């Protein structure tokens, strides 16, 4: 059972064998994730990896003209900063806090040393990376082949999976920036969902009223991402059984 203000609020850390988590614990620093905070910039040096305990971090690809589009979301199921243990050191994406919360961060030197041990943490991080790649791939497919309403439903469901309630604090302009589309398109799509009783949107707050119907309206991309995440992200003890 997870306790409040514990590293086990993060699913990856909670999935570690007790001995490995105990070894990591002195190096884990709890830090706030304020709304809008930039964890790392495109091409910037990464000094830490972050294991969110709550909140959501968006990974955005930023164009030369400043336009951006979300390629993945990370919550308490994962971590931010995979480039550090994959050997890339930097990444062309930007990591921005989409929903405020907190995280446990680990210095680059520590995560590299732990990964090099080849133990449970390495296996967990590699499986998580595969899950994250699936989300990125499916996002690209979704943005190319599915209508905006379906993309919005996918985005809402992925965000809800990482939040403790059915409410998101997000303006339509920010959603448009995340999806890489015009604000007017988001307004129309959200209006249809609201008219059909699936959501209620007011003053930057989105309340999901009927998740089941939202799942009926979403494209196949959400199920693909959710299924792959559930398949890969299991505790090491379960794999050993």
N, C-alpha and C positions, 0 to 999 in steps of 0.2 A: 504494500500500500504506500503510495507516494505521500510524503509529508510536505507541509507548507515550507517554502523557502529552502528547498532541498535540491541538490543537483538532479535528483531522481524525477523532478518535474519535467526534465528533458528525456524523451524516450530513448535516445541513443545511450545516454549515461545510465539510465535505469536498466538498460539491457545488458550492461557489463557485469561480469562476475564480480563478486564483492571485493576480492583481492585487488583487482585492477582499478576499481572505483576508489578504493581506499588509497592506492598509490597516487592517483590523480588528484584527489581531494585537496591537498595542501596547495596545489597550483591553480585551482579553479577560483576565479574571482567573480563574484556576483556584481553585475553592472546594470544600470537602467537602460532601457531602449526608448528614448523619447520619440514621440510622433515626428516623422520627417527627418530624423537624424540619419546622416550618411555614415554607414559603417566603413565602407571603403569606396574609393572612386575608381573609375575605369583606368586601368594601367597603373594604378597606385600601388605602393608597397603595402603588403599586408603583414602586420606585426602580431595579429592574434587570429584565432578562430573563435567563433561564438556558437554556443549551444543555447538557443532560446528556451527559457522556462515558460514564458508567456509572450503574447504579442505575435506579430507577423512581420517578416522582412521580405521585401520585394527585390528580386534580382532583375535589373533593367539593362537593356542594351541601348547605349546612347549613340546617336548619329553625330556627324560633324556639325550639323546645323542646330544641335541641341535637342532635337526630337528624340523621344525614347519610347520603348515598348517593353512591357514586362515579359520575361521569358520563364520565370518560375517564382513560386512563393515558398518561404520556409517558415515553419513554426516550431512548436515544441517537439515535433517528430524528427527534426534534423539538425543541421548545423550550417553555418555560413563561413566560407573560406576554404573550400575544398582544394583550391590551387596550391595551398601550402604543402599538403601532403601528397599531391599528385605531381609535384616537381615543377610546376609552372611559375610559382612565386607571385605572378600577377595575372589579371584577367581583364578582358575588354568590357566586362559588365560592371554596373554600379549596384551597390547594396544599400537600400533605403528602408527605414522603418515605416511600414504601412499602417500598423496598428500597435500602439504603445504597449510596452511590457518590460520584461527584464531578461537577462541572459547570463550564462556563466561563460567567461572567456578564458582562453588558455593561450599562453605565449607560443609564438611560432617554434621556438627551439624545443619546447616541451612536446608539442603535438608531433613534430618530426621524429623526435627520439622515441616516443611511444609507438608511432606508426612503424618505425624500423624494427621494433621488437618482434613484429609478426604474430602478435597474439590476438585476443578477442577484439580489441579496439580496431585493429587494422581490418579485420574481416567485416566488422559492422560498418566501418566507414566506406569500404569498397562496395558493399551492398547498398548503402545509402546513396553513394554516387551513381550507381546504376539506376536507382529509383529516381534521382534528380534528373538524370539524362533522359529518362522516359518522359518526365513531366515537360522538359524543354522541347523534346521532339514532338510530343503531342500538341503542345501549344503552337508550334510552327504549323503543324498540319491543320489545326483548328482554325487558326487565323487565315489560312489560305482557302479552306474548303467549306467552312460553315458560316451561317449568317450571324450577324451581330447579336441577335437575341440569344442564340445558343452560346456564343462566346461569353456573354454577360452571365448567363446561368452557370456556366463552367467556373467562371471567376468567383461568383458568389458562393458556390458550393465548396470550392477549394479553400476559400477564406473561412467559411463557417467551420470546416473541419479542424481549423487551427485556433478557434475561439471558443470560450466557455459559454457563450450565449448566442442567440439568433439575431443579434444586432451588430451592424457594422457602422462605423463612423467614417464616412467617405463622401466627398462631393462628387457630382457627376463629372466635373472637369477632371478631377484626379483619376476617376475611373477611365475616362477617355484617354488620359495620358498613359495609364497602365496598359490599356488595350491597343494603343496606337491608332485611335480612330477620332473622328470629330465628335465634339460634345453633343451636337444635335442628334447624332445617331444614338448615343447612349440615352438621351432624354426620351426619344421615341421608344426604344426597346424597354426601358424601365417603366415608361407609361403604360405599355401593353401588359407588362407583368403586374403592375399595380391595379389596372382595370380588371384583370382576371383574378384578383385576390391572392396572388402569390407573395407579394411584398407590399410594404407600406414605406414610402419614401417621403421624408420631411426634414428640411433644414439640415441636410448633410448626414442624416441618420437613416439607415436602411434596416427595417425590421422584416425578417423573413417570416411570413405568416403560414405558409404551407410548403414545407420542404419536400414532401412526397410529390407534389405537383411540379415543383421546380426540377426534381430529378426526372420527371416524365418529359419535361420540355428540353432538357439539356441534350447535347449531342453525345455520341459514344465516347468522346475524348475523356470526359470526367471518369467514367467507369474504368477505362483503360489505366489511367493514372492511379486511381484508388486501388484497383486490383493488384497492380504491380507493387505498390507501396506496401499493401497488406502481406503480399507474398514474401517480400524481401526483408521487411523490418520486423524480425522476430528475435526474441532474446537468445543469447548464446546458449543458455541452459536448455531451451527448447530444442535447439538444433542438436545438442549433444545427447538428448534423451533417446 
